[in-house]
Structures are given as C-alpha cells and as structure tokens.
C-alpha cells in the first residue's frame, strides 16, 4: 500500500488546521461556465487519503462538498 496521497494533500491539511477561508475552488471537468468557481467561501472540514471535504463558511457544516484531490484545478485564498 502506498503512502503517497498527491502533492496537494499537505496543503489542505494545513488549511484545515488554520481554518483558512478559501475564496474560490475550481474543479477539472466542471459543469460551470468558464471562469466560474465551483465552490466559493468554503473551509476545509476534513482531509482524507484522496479527498477533501469542504463546508460553507458560517453554515455550521450544513452544506458539505466531497471533492477528490485529483479533481481540484485551482484554489484561491
């Protein structure tokens, strides 16, 4: 079993620890029009081996988005 989870996993672990607000998240193969973020105003709620769980800031975890790490194209803080 490999312990390699991708180059950006550690970045999201740090965002989870700091509870940094993420302004925009863009995903690969998105259904959004070009230049439109898939997620806005989110925080990292959980980091798994190959996925990240985002929650809307201020929503007390009511809205959760599970995203595979390899589907994340761009994150704007």
C-alpha positions as CSV (number, residue, x, y, z in Angstrom):
1,X,0.0,0.0,0.0
2,X,1.3,3.4,-1.0
3,X,1.6,6.3,1.4
4,X,1.6,8.8,-1.4
5,X,-1.6,10.8,-1.5
6,X,-0.7,13.5,-4.0
7,X,1.2,16.8,-3.9
8,X,-1.6,18.9,-2.5
9,X,-2.9,16.9,0.4
10,X,-0.5,18.5,2.9
11,X,-1.7,21.9,1.7
12,X,-5.2,21.0,2.6
13,X,-4.2,19.6,5.9
14,X,-2.6,23.0,6.7
15,X,-5.8,24.8,5.6
16,X,-7.8,22.5,7.9
17,X,-5.6,23.3,10.9
18,X,-5.7,27.0,10.3
19,X,-9.4,27.1,9.3
20,X,-8.4,29.5,6.5
21,X,-11.3,30.8,4.4
22,X,-11.0,29.7,0.8
23,X,-12.5,32.3,-1.6
24,X,-12.8,30.0,-4.7
25,X,-12.3,26.4,-5.7
26,X,-12.2,25.5,-9.4
27,X,-12.5,21.8,-10.5
28,X,-11.5,19.8,-13.5
29,X,-14.3,18.9,-15.9
30,X,-16.7,21.3,-14.2
31,X,-20.3,22.0,-15.3
32,X,-19.8,25.7,-14.5
33,X,-19.2,28.2,-17.3
34,X,-15.6,29.0,-18.0
35,X,-14.1,31.3,-15.3
36,X,-16.8,30.5,-12.7
37,X,-15.7,28.8,-9.5
38,X,-17.4,25.5,-8.4
39,X,-17.2,26.4,-4.7
40,X,-17.0,29.8,-3.0
41,X,-16.5,30.9,0.6
42,X,-15.6,27.5,2.0
43,X,-13.4,26.0,4.7
44,X,-11.8,22.5,4.8
45,X,-13.8,20.3,7.1
46,X,-11.9,17.0,6.6
47,X,-8.9,15.7,4.6
48,X,-8.9,12.0,3.6
49,X,-6.3,10.0,1.7
50,X,-7.5,11.2,-1.7
51,X,-10.4,13.6,-1.0
52,X,-11.2,16.9,0.8
53,X,-14.5,17.8,2.4
54,X,-15.4,21.5,2.1
55,X,-18.1,23.2,4.1
56,X,-19.7,26.6,3.5
57,X,-18.2,29.2,5.9
58,X,-20.8,30.2,8.5
59,X,-23.2,27.3,7.7
60,X,-22.3,25.2,10.7
61,X,-21.4,22.3,8.4
62,X,-24.9,22.0,6.9
63,X,-23.5,22.0,3.3
64,X,-20.7,19.6,2.6
65,X,-18.9,19.0,-0.7
66,X,-16.7,15.9,-1.1
67,X,-14.1,16.5,-3.8
68,X,-11.4,14.1,-5.0
69,X,-7.9,15.7,-4.7
70,X,-7.1,14.9,-8.4
71,X,-10.2,16.9,-9.5
72,X,-9.1,20.2,-7.9
73,X,-7.6,22.6,-10.5
74,X,-7.2,25.8,-8.6
75,X,-7.7,27.2,-5.1
76,X,-7.8,30.9,-4.4
77,X,-7.4,32.1,-0.8
